[in-house]
Amino acid sequence: MVQQDIRQSANDPQIQMAEDDARQLSNGQAPKTVVSNNTVDISQSLRPYTIVYDDKGNIIASSARLHGQMPQLPPEIFPDTKRLQEQHFTWQPKEGVRQAVVIDYFSAKTSGFVLAGRSIREVEKREDQIGLIAIIGWISGTVITGVITLLITMLLTQKKK
């Protein structure tokens, strides 16, 4: 439960970004105005980024780069997002590059999709630490239970003599 809570909360900033940007785009703002001019190399940075797609899934504007190129989502994401209006998922555009992303559909004069994402590198480190703490706690609890059981057994055996 703790792992899921940590992973799900990794989406919180992107939910806010995607919803706000989709609202601005629905109100007629140009895609380039909702995307930061600062590019983010998503293989290196923890900084959030935004990608705006047209209704067909083509990139219109993006602050994300992956080794100098704009990363492209798999095309099957777009029909489901249009139907659902919003999706949250982990995206791995390249081995070792894992991103928590939220994508929203927007509609106005034009329609399309806005994706907000960020690296989950630090979140996954925390998840690993929690897993290690849980294992250590389980082993400690098992050892303590075994020792207490052994002591009680020895005391009961001595009382019988």
Secondary structure, DSSP 4 states (H G I P E B T S, - for coil): -HHHHHHHHTTHHHHHHHHHHHHHHHTT--HHHHS-SS-EETTT----EEEEEETTS-EEEESEEBTTB-----TTHHHHHHHHSEEEEEEEEETTEEEEEEEEEEESSSEEEEEEEEE-HHHHHHHHHHHHHHHHHHHHHHHHHHHHHHHHHHHHHHHH-
